[in-house]
Amino acid sequence: MWKAKFKVFDKEGLFASMAMKYNSSLHGYMLNYFSDKRNSYFTLTIHFDGDHSLRDKFFEDLKNSKKIDKIEEQGNFLVCRLKISKTEESERKPSLFYNPLLIQIKPFVITPDGWEELELASFERKYLEKILKVSEKKYNLVLDYIKEEKVENLGVLNILPKLTEKQEKAVYLAIKSGYYEYPRKTDVKGLAFKEGLSFSTFQEHLRKAENKLIPFAIKKSSL
């Protein structure tokens, strides 16, 4: 199978601009698309990885966008449908990314600087080449590689155990603050202070999250 890993920057893209505006990372999956006489519609999932205090505003901005046809959110996760005119589709070719002959190996990631990282695969190299050609012309392509090799695994959004909002927030802060780096850049006491919680309360949220995530990760890695 042919695989391509690359980055693009779409200055006119809705989600790239939102990631930059809210200094957040977004990841998700491109699901499907269809067209009628006037527009093309693209369904995708998004997971918001940013400051929890900005999440509601982020979702509200999306709902108010003229490009959003349908949207449904739960916690940090949403499913939405974009509406793009046939003229824009003809010029920008977003449907190439939704080709059913492609496999999205991992969730796409849009970083706070607006760059989108993608890893796609196909049995036919030509479908990847079409995307790379358009991306080079329209989306500031930075190609990591295109090569032929076997796909070892697929990343799926719902493979992780479900965390409560407080647990997810605690883990996100710990990662962002360098708690899991070596050497550690902070400790639980410092994290609790940042979050405005007592040491024991924050520690409880963090440990419960770790107790869900760590055994799951070890179990998966042993399969």
Order of alpha helices (4+ residues) and beta strands (2+ residues): beta-alpha-beta-beta-beta-alpha-beta-beta-alpha-beta-beta-beta-alpha-beta-alpha-alpha-alpha
